[in-house]
Amino acid sequence: MGFGMIRLALALAVATLASEDLTCIGAGLLVARGELPFAVAAGACYLGIFVGDLLLILAGRLLGEGAIRRRPLSRWVKPEALARSERWFLQRGTRVVFLSRFVPGSRLPLFLAAGVLRAPILPLAGALALAGLIWTPLLVGLSAWTGGAVLGWFERFEKLTLPAIVVAALACWLVLRLVVPLFSWRGRRLLLSRWRRIAKWEFWPSWLFQAPVFLHVLRLAVKHRGIGGIGTFAAANPGIPAGGFVEESKSAILAALGDGPVARFAKVSLAGTAPERLAAVERAMAATGLAFPVVLKPDVGERGSGVAVVRDPAELARRLEGAAGEWIVQEYVAGEEFGVFYVRPPGEVRGRIFSITAKRFPRVVGDGVRRLEELILADDRAVCMAPFYLEANTARLDLVPAAGEAIQLVEIGNHCRGTVFLDGREHATEALRDEIERIALAFPGFHFGRFDLRTPSAEDLRAGRNLTILELNGVTSEATHIYEPGASLFAAWRTLFEQWRLAFEIGAANLERGAPRTTLADLLALLRARRGRSATIASLEEKEPG
């Protein structure tokens, strides 16, 4: 073996420290091109992987648990993932370490946990050596086989060598992501989850689902260009800045409801050190008469971003780490949650209920045998949102619920955070409309939006009694009953088309009555502010416990 081959083999071994799987794929391509013997390529990757795994265990021993819970390691190893790995290791030992080689994503926290726990190194090294001896030649061989086939097609065309390498690498990546998971029940269920989120439109990304709606809004803007153009819809609620387009203050809207049945809340400005932020929230809670559990959320936010149910002071302190700006602490209201969409054209005495959404918080029922993770993956509905539910419940995935015990998976009533939305328009009654009318008329300049509220029961909703308002969303709120499982995509689009038609018509009528205008420049400025705020909240959510 020449010096050049030795240097290339060493480079592969070092590269595995950055990305094991990609390095093995690259090594296989080198074999396919005849630049390295299979034994050398697989051996180099094996050596690098084995040494890298041992270094992770050693890092866990040297750094200890405290360092792992601080930056920069905390960015890659969440406390819940580490705690779960610790439990797995204590229960299953070296067998779990062996199997982790075949479960991408589990290795880093597991090997660090093994080091933190100061597990015996020799049994671990043996398990890692055996697992690597099986996994590495398989992955390198797979890459060499598929890469050889692809490269063979293009070997007559030198200029296509680079595309051939790209195609071969992509083929290996697809096999790793789509074929390897088929060999485990968990992998198959996660693949099913991915497929259902593609096949069922209710799980599509917002930009894809909303594309026809956006085109419809542009058409309406052209239709109303002589009145207010694209900003016409923002005049639908003159009492809310930009009608509640984006970046509206939740606390200001709730305060504008006057003596309406609003869940008690306090707005808090978070600044200073972590103890000072915690003290500010605790003072606000005391002044408002709030006790745990409470709901903590940004004063400006949407789609449930940053919202959490907080049950004790320790969790509150964790949630406030790094938080800044204006936040709301609100009483937690038990009961059933509904979204009631109200519309009232200006000049009319009575409005109408455009939509009602019944929100159902998903649950799985234990059998005394399977862990929570298995129950989530086995449930026909929960599997659709399995990645989110698994992340949200990381700390208790190994829990084995008793037979018949129901475990609620989420607490925040947003579809994008896993809540099931059902068509609740059957609950519309004169009594409910009268109560919603009374609440809406008390808000000057409100004509169009959705009340998110809780009641003890659906019977209370129909009777218009015991309603507690959590939020009021303005002009960009949706008639969310459209997300009922199995609902028609085209029916959903028709509902949103109608909703936006009403928004433009109400906005045009308000503009004729002297409502303030919102220009395209105003809308773009709000969108830029929203993008910056969303990035800040996302960075906070990365640190939050599941």
VENCORDA-V828201 format. One record per run of one state. SS is the DSSP state (alpha for helix, beta for strand, coil for the rest). FROM is the first residue (numbers start at 0). TO is the last residue. If there is no record, write none. Layout:
BEGIN
SS	FROM	TO
SS	FROM	TO
END
This chain:
BEGIN
coil	0	1
alpha	2	14
coil	15	18
alpha	19	31
coil	32	36
alpha	37	67
coil	68	71
alpha	72	75
coil	76	77
alpha	78	91
coil	92	92
alpha	93	99
coil	100	105
alpha	106	115
coil	116	119
alpha	120	153
coil	154	156
alpha	157	182
coil	183	183
alpha	184	198
coil	199	199
alpha	200	202
coil	203	204
alpha	205	208
coil	209	209
alpha	210	222
coil	223	227
alpha	228	236
coil	237	239
alpha	240	243
coil	244	248
alpha	249	255
coil	256	260
beta	261	261
coil	262	263
beta	264	269
coil	270	272
alpha	273	287
coil	288	292
beta	293	297
coil	298	306
beta	307	309
coil	310	311
alpha	312	318
coil	319	323
beta	324	330
coil	331	334
beta	335	342
coil	343	350
beta	351	359
coil	360	361
beta	362	364
coil	365	370
alpha	371	377
coil	378	380
alpha	381	391
coil	392	392
alpha	393	395
coil	396	404
beta	405	407
coil	408	413
alpha	414	416
coil	417	418
beta	419	422
coil	423	423
alpha	424	426
coil	427	428
alpha	429	440
coil	441	446
beta	447	454
coil	455	456
alpha	457	462
coil	463	466
beta	467	472
coil	473	478
alpha	479	482
coil	483	487
alpha	488	511
coil	512	518
alpha	519	542
coil	543	545
END
